[in-house]
Amino acid sequence: MADHTVRWDDWDAVLFDLDGVVTPTAEVHMHAWAAMFTAFLTERSKADGVDHPPYTEQDYFDHVDGKPRYDGVRSFLASRGITLPEGSPEDPPSDATVCGLGNRKNDVFADVLATEGVVAYPGSVALIEDLHARGKAMAIVSSSRNAPAVLAAAGLTDYFPLIVHGGLAAELGLPGKPAPDTFTYAAQHLGATDAKSVVLEDAVSGVAAGHAGAFGLVIGVDRGAGPGALHDAGADLVVTDLEQLLEESR
């Protein structure tokens, strides 16, 4: 498996997406999106007198995965030809606005996280511990505003001096993935350049962000998007578990 060999000492910073790369919370996000959009489409079909195509798992990968929450709502609605008012981030989940739907989804996610918690992928923890021992600068770069809470629930906060989450990106005016800006901000904050940083992503939009920023190495983690889609988006190599990178780095 020579194609998985990574010389970690050649890199100044390692930038991890969170959901689907470090923690299996991508599945929780998938279920939360499915529950929210399925209920919304049922309501909307009755109101419009039109049978809107049902939400599918492929919709998650095509329109939602890796994007900031409200961008995901907009993208999915556009795929169904549905237009809603934008609203504001303070909208209650009951509002039929872009932000209201995003907040409705977030409530479902928060309920699952609070009741079930989260356990990080063992292979990801092993790689994080190995890189920490090497003294590598690491950051979490996630579109999710929930990233700090998820990382804390997984017990991994101490490994990451920087968490660039959706809320911070909004405060800084940084566009979300597939734009590379959040990754570039993280690299610079860690004292590295894009060219000397590694991006680890499971979402097509995240891999595209790494490729767009001309990062030195973009690693796709296939948790369902498919190796072909990740390679097409710009991944330099694709693995199914971060433990593969740990084994090849020894």
C-alpha positions in Angstrom: 0.0 0.0 0.0 2.8 2.4 -0.9 0.2 4.9 -2.3 -0.8 5.6 1.3 2.7 6.5 2.4 2.8 9.9 4.1 6.1 11.5 5.3 4.5 13.5 8.1 7.8 15.2 9.0 7.6 17.0 5.6 4.5 18.9 6.7 4.1 21.9 9.0 0.3 21.6 9.8 -2.4 19.0 9.6 -6.0 20.2 9.1 -8.8 17.8 10.0 -12.4 18.0 9.1 -14.4 16.7 12.1 -17.6 14.9 11.1 -16.8 11.7 9.2 -13.0 12.2 9.6 -12.4 12.2 13.4 -15.9 11.3 14.7 -18.8 9.3 13.2 -21.1 12.2 13.7 -21.6 12.5 9.9 -24.1 9.7 10.4 -26.0 11.7 13.0 -26.0 14.7 10.7 -27.3 12.5 7.8 -30.2 11.2 10.0 -31.0 14.7 11.2 -31.1 16.1 7.7 -33.2 13.2 6.5 -35.7 13.6 9.3 -36.0 17.4 8.8 -36.2 17.4 5.0 -38.6 14.4 4.8 -41.0 16.1 7.2 -40.6 19.4 5.3 -41.3 17.9 1.9 -44.4 16.2 3.1 -45.7 19.5 4.4 -44.7 21.3 1.3 -46.2 18.8 -1.1 -49.5 19.2 0.6 -49.3 23.0 0.6 -48.2 23.2 -3.1 -50.4 20.3 -4.4 -47.3 19.0 -6.0 -45.5 15.7 -5.2 -41.9 16.8 -4.6 -39.4 14.0 -5.0 -38.6 12.5 -1.6 -35.3 13.2 0.1 -32.7 10.5 -0.4 -29.3 9.6 1.0 -27.8 10.8 -2.3 -29.2 14.2 -1.7 -27.0 14.4 1.4 -23.8 13.8 -0.6 -24.9 16.0 -3.5 -26.2 19.0 -1.7 -25.5 19.0 2.1 -22.3 17.1 3.0 -19.5 19.3 4.2 -21.3 22.7 3.6 -22.3 25.3 6.2 -25.8 24.4 7.4 -27.7 27.2 5.6 -25.8 26.6 2.4 -26.9 23.0 2.5 -30.5 24.1 3.0 -30.3 26.4 0.0 -28.7 23.8 -2.2 -31.2 21.1 -1.5 -34.2 23.5 -1.9 -32.8 24.6 -5.3 -32.6 21.0 -6.4 -36.4 20.7 -5.8 -37.2 24.1 -7.3 -38.4 25.4 -3.9 -37.7 29.0 -2.9 -38.1 30.2 0.7 -37.3 33.5 2.4 -33.8 33.6 3.9 -34.8 34.6 7.4 -32.1 35.0 10.0 -30.1 32.7 12.2 -32.4 33.7 15.1 -35.4 32.2 13.4 -37.3 29.6 15.4 -37.2 26.0 14.0 -40.9 26.3 13.2 -40.3 29.0 10.6 -40.5 28.1 6.9 -37.3 30.0 6.1 -33.8 28.8 5.0 -32.5 29.6 8.5 -35.6 28.1 10.2 -35.1 24.8 8.4 -31.4 24.8 9.3 -32.2 25.4 12.9 -34.8 22.7 12.9 -32.2 20.2 11.7 -29.7 21.4 14.3 -32.2 20.8 17.1 -32.5 17.1 16.0 -28.7 16.8 15.9 -28.3 18.4 19.3 -30.9 16.0 20.8 -29.0 13.0 19.5 -25.6 14.2 20.6 -26.9 15.0 24.1 -28.6 11.6 24.5 -26.1 9.3 22.8 -22.8 11.1 22.9 -20.0 10.4 20.4 -17.0 8.1 20.3 -14.2 9.0 17.9 -13.0 6.6 15.2 -10.1 4.5 16.9 -7.9 4.9 13.8 -8.4 8.6 13.8 -7.5 8.9 17.5 -4.4 6.8 16.9 -3.2 9.1 14.1 -4.0 12.2 16.1 -2.0 10.8 19.1 0.9 9.9 16.8 1.0 13.4 15.2 0.7 15.0 18.6 3.8 13.0 19.7 5.6 14.3 16.7 4.8 17.9 17.6 2.7 18.5 14.6 0.5 21.6 14.6 -3.2 20.5 14.2 -6.5 22.2 13.8 -10.1 21.2 13.2 -11.8 22.9 10.2 -15.5 22.1 10.2 -18.5 23.7 8.6 -20.5 22.7 11.7 -21.2 25.2 14.4 -21.5 22.2 16.7 -17.8 21.2 16.2 -16.5 22.4 19.7 -19.3 20.5 21.4 -18.7 17.3 19.4 -14.9 17.5 19.9 -15.5 17.9 23.7 -17.9 15.0 23.8 -15.2 12.9 22.1 -12.6 14.0 24.6 -10.2 15.3 22.0 -10.3 19.1 22.6 -6.8 19.2 24.1 -5.2 18.0 20.9 -6.5 21.0 18.9 -5.5 24.5 19.8 -7.6 25.8 17.0 -11.2 24.9 16.0 -12.4 26.7 12.9 -16.1 26.0 13.0 -19.1 27.4 11.1 -19.8 30.0 13.8 -16.3 31.4 13.8 -16.2 31.4 10.0 -19.4 33.5 9.9 -17.9 35.9 12.5 -14.8 36.3 10.4 -16.7 36.6 7.1 -15.0 33.5 5.6 -16.9 31.6 2.9 -17.5 28.0 3.7 -16.4 24.9 1.8 -16.0 24.3 -1.1 -14.1 27.6 -0.8 -10.7 27.1 0.7 -10.8 30.1 3.0 -11.4 28.3 6.3 -8.5 25.9 5.7 -6.2 28.8 4.7 -7.2 30.7 7.9 -6.3 27.6 10.0 -3.0 27.1 8.3 -2.0 30.7 8.7 -3.1 30.7 12.4 -0.8 27.7 12.9 2.1 29.5 11.3 2.0 27.4 8.1 1.3 27.9 4.4 -1.2 26.1 2.3 1.6 24.4 0.4 3.0 23.0 3.7 -0.3 21.8 5.1 -2.3 18.6 4.8 -6.1 18.5 4.6 -8.1 15.4 5.6 -11.7 15.4 4.4 -14.5 12.9 3.8 -16.8 15.3 2.0 -16.6 16.1 -1.7 -17.0 19.8 -0.9 -14.2 19.7 1.6 -11.8 17.9 -0.7 -12.7 20.5 -3.4 -11.8 23.2 -0.8 -8.4 21.7 -0.2 -7.8 21.4 -3.9 -8.9 24.9 -4.6 -6.5 26.2 -2.0 -3.6 24.4 -3.5 -2.8 22.6 -0.3 0.3 20.4 -0.3 -1.6 17.2 0.3 -5.3 16.5 0.3 -6.4 13.2 1.7 -9.9 11.9 1.1 -11.5 9.6 3.7 -14.1 7.5 2.1 -17.0 7.2 4.5 -19.6 6.9 1.7 -18.9 9.5 -0.9 -16.9 7.0 -2.9 -13.2 7.0 -3.9 -14.0 8.1 -7.5 -15.9 11.2 -6.3 -13.2 12.1 -3.8 -10.4 11.7 -6.4 -12.4 13.7 -9.0 -12.8 16.5 -6.4 -9.0 16.7 -6.0 -7.9 14.2 -3.4 -4.3 13.2 -3.9 -5.0 9.9 -2.1 -8.0 8.2 -0.6 -8.2 5.9 2.5 -11.0 4.3 4.3 -9.6 4.8 7.8 -6.9 7.1 9.1 -5.1 4.1 10.7 -3.9 3.3 7.2 -1.9 6.5 7.3 -0.5 5.8 10.7 0.7 2.4 9.6 2.4 3.7 6.5 4.0 6.6 8.5 6.0 4.3 10.8 
